[in-house]
């Protein structure tokens, strides 16, 4: 299906790999991120925006709806802000609610009329294995778990319009700033974590991008309201980071 691919958090990590996949496969990509990308190319459009700012998100959502016909939306943007329960700052929970839940709501509302008119749409929300629970992740886990509820609800509402809504929930993904800020690259902690994952290794952004591509494909119209864990089996058992 022709139409642009809207990706949040597209300048680094998983979002960057998702953008690269869609550019390679001939799609027009619109990336939303605070920072510029390291690479772009034909068909790649970067818009600088802080999605933690509701007013800025509303403005950019309106601009995108007026400029592009979005057929696919992938919400990758996210931050962690780890803290044990006793130290959780309610401001962090509010900020992550805006970034993880309000931003995709506003962007989906903006691109929905075009999807409905085309009777086609693919929405993929990037959650996390941490949605199942993980120490020090109160704000992150709660808001990432909220994406599962959004997806299941939207899937029911939008199925008659030919629009699917699914979730990809990655486990530990090496090479991303979010992961390496918590687990330093090359550290003993990273090695121990990789050994604790059933498949015996950390994930890569490409592992997640392949799952996103599958759910966003034209032929994946009979899959909606689902959560695909891309976690090396870590969602089956316990995981300590």
N, C-alpha and C positions, 0 to 999 in steps of 0.2 A: 504494500500500500504506500503510495507516495505521501509525502508530508514530512515535516521536520521532526527531529528527535530533540526534546528538551531534557537536559541533564543538569541537575544541581550538584555542586561540589566537583565540577568537571576539570579542575586545574591540577589535581593531584590524586594519588592513591587509586582507589577503586573507580572513582568518577572519571579520572583521566583515562584509564584503560577502557571503560565503557565508551567514552567519546572516540577513542582510537578505533575500536571495533566498528562503530557505526560509520565513521568516516571511511574506513577501509572498504566497507560494503556499499559505499555509494550514497549514503544518506547525508542530508543537510543536518548539521548538529548545532544546537544553540546551548552553550554552556553558561551557567550562572555560578559565579564564584567571587569571593572578595579579592583574590589574587589572580594575576594573569597566568595563562598556561605556559608551560615550557615549550610547547610545540602547538602548531595549529594546522595550517594547510587549507587547501581548497575545500569548501563546504563546511568549514568550522567557523563559528561565530561566538566570540566571548563577550559577555556582558558582566561588568563589575557590579556586584551588589552584595550587601550584607543581609542575608536571609534571616538573621536574628533580629532585624529591624522590621517590624510589621508594616510601617508606613512605606519603607523602601520596597518591601516585597509586593505590596499592593500596586505601587507605581510600575514596577518592572513587569508584573503580571499583566497589567493593562496594556503596556507597550508590546509585549510579546503577542498577545491576542490580536492586536491591531496590525502586527507586522508579519507574523508567520502563521501558517496553518500547521499546528502541531498534531501529529498522529501518534506519537509515542512520548511518554513522560517517565523519566527515571529519576527518583529522588535519592541521591547519594549523600548529600551534605549532612555532616554530623560532627559532634564533639563529645568528649567523655566527661570531664570534670569529676574525677574519682574522689570519693570521701567515705569514710566509715559513717554509719548512721548518726552517731553523736555529733559529727562535724558537718553534716550536710547543710548547705546554705540554701534556704528557700529561693533565693534569687537565681541560683543555678538551675533549680527545677523549672522556674518560670522561663529562663532563657532557653533551656533545652526543649521545653514544650513549644515555644515559638519556632525554633529551628526544625525540630523533628516532626511536629504535628501541624502547627498553624501554617507554616510556609507551604507544605505540600497541599494543604486544603485550599489556600488562596490560589496557588498556581493551577491546581486541577479545576477549580471553578472557572478560571479564566480561559483555559483551553477546551473545556467541555463542550461549548457550543459547536466548535469546528469538528470535534470528534463525532458528536451526535449528527451533525449535518452529513458527514461522510459515512455514517453508520459503521465506523471502525475506530478503535482506539486500543492502545496498550499502555497500561499504567503499571510500573514496577517500583515498589517502595523498598528501600534497603534498610532492613532492621538489623538484628544482631543475635548471635547465639546467647548473648547476655540477657536478652528478653526473658529467658527461662530462669534468670537469677544468677547473680555473681557478686561476691563480696566487693564492697566499695563502689557499687554501681547503682545506688538508689535512683538518682535522677536520670541516668542514662538508660538503665534497664526499664524503668517505668515508662519513659517516653518512647523507647524503641518497641516495647510491648504494645503501646497504644497504636502503632502502625498496623499491627495484626487486626485490631478491631476496626480500624478505618478500612482496610482492604476488604475484609469480609462483608462489611456493610455496603461499601461502594460496589462490590462485585454483584450483590443482589440488586441494587438499584440500577446499575448500568448494563447488565447483561442483555436486556431487550434492545439496547442500542448498538450491539456489536462491540462493546467495550469490555475488555477484561482487566481485572485488577488483581495483582499478585504481589507477594513479598519474597524477597531473597534475604536470608539471615546468615551472614558469614560468621565463621568462627575466627580464630586468630589468623590475621593476614599479614605476613611479613612484608617489609618494604614500604609500608604506609606510615605516615607521620603519626597517626592516631595510635598505632600499635607500638612503634618504636619509641614513642615518648614515654610509654609505660614500661616496655620491655626493651632495654637497649640491644641494638643489633650486635650479634656475636657474643653476647653475655652467657654465662652459665645458666641464667634463668631462662633465656631463650632456648637453649639446648634442652633443658629439662622439660620445658613446655612442649616442645616438638615431640619428645619421646612419650609424653603423656597422652598425645592425641592418637586415637586408634590406628590411623593410617601411617603414623610415624613421621609426619612432617607438618610444617606450617603451610597455610594456604598462600596463594598468590593473588594479586588483583585479577590476573587472567582467569583464574578459576571462577571468580565471581562474575566477571564479564561474560563468560560463556553461559552461565545460568541466566543472566539477564537477557542475553541475546535469544536464548531459547524461549523464554516467556514472552518476549517482545516480538517474536516472529509472527508473520502473517498466518502461518499454519497452526498456531497455538491457541486458536479460538475456543477450544473445548476445555481449557484450563483456566479457572478463575476462582478467586477467593482462597487461594492456597498459599502456604508458606514453605519455601524450599530452603532447607538448611544446607549451606555449603560450608561444612565445618569439619571435615575429616572424621566424622563420627563422634565429635565431642558433645553433640547435643543428646546423645544416647546415655552418657554417663556424666560424672562430675568433671569439672574443670577448674583448676586453680591457676590464676595468673600472678 
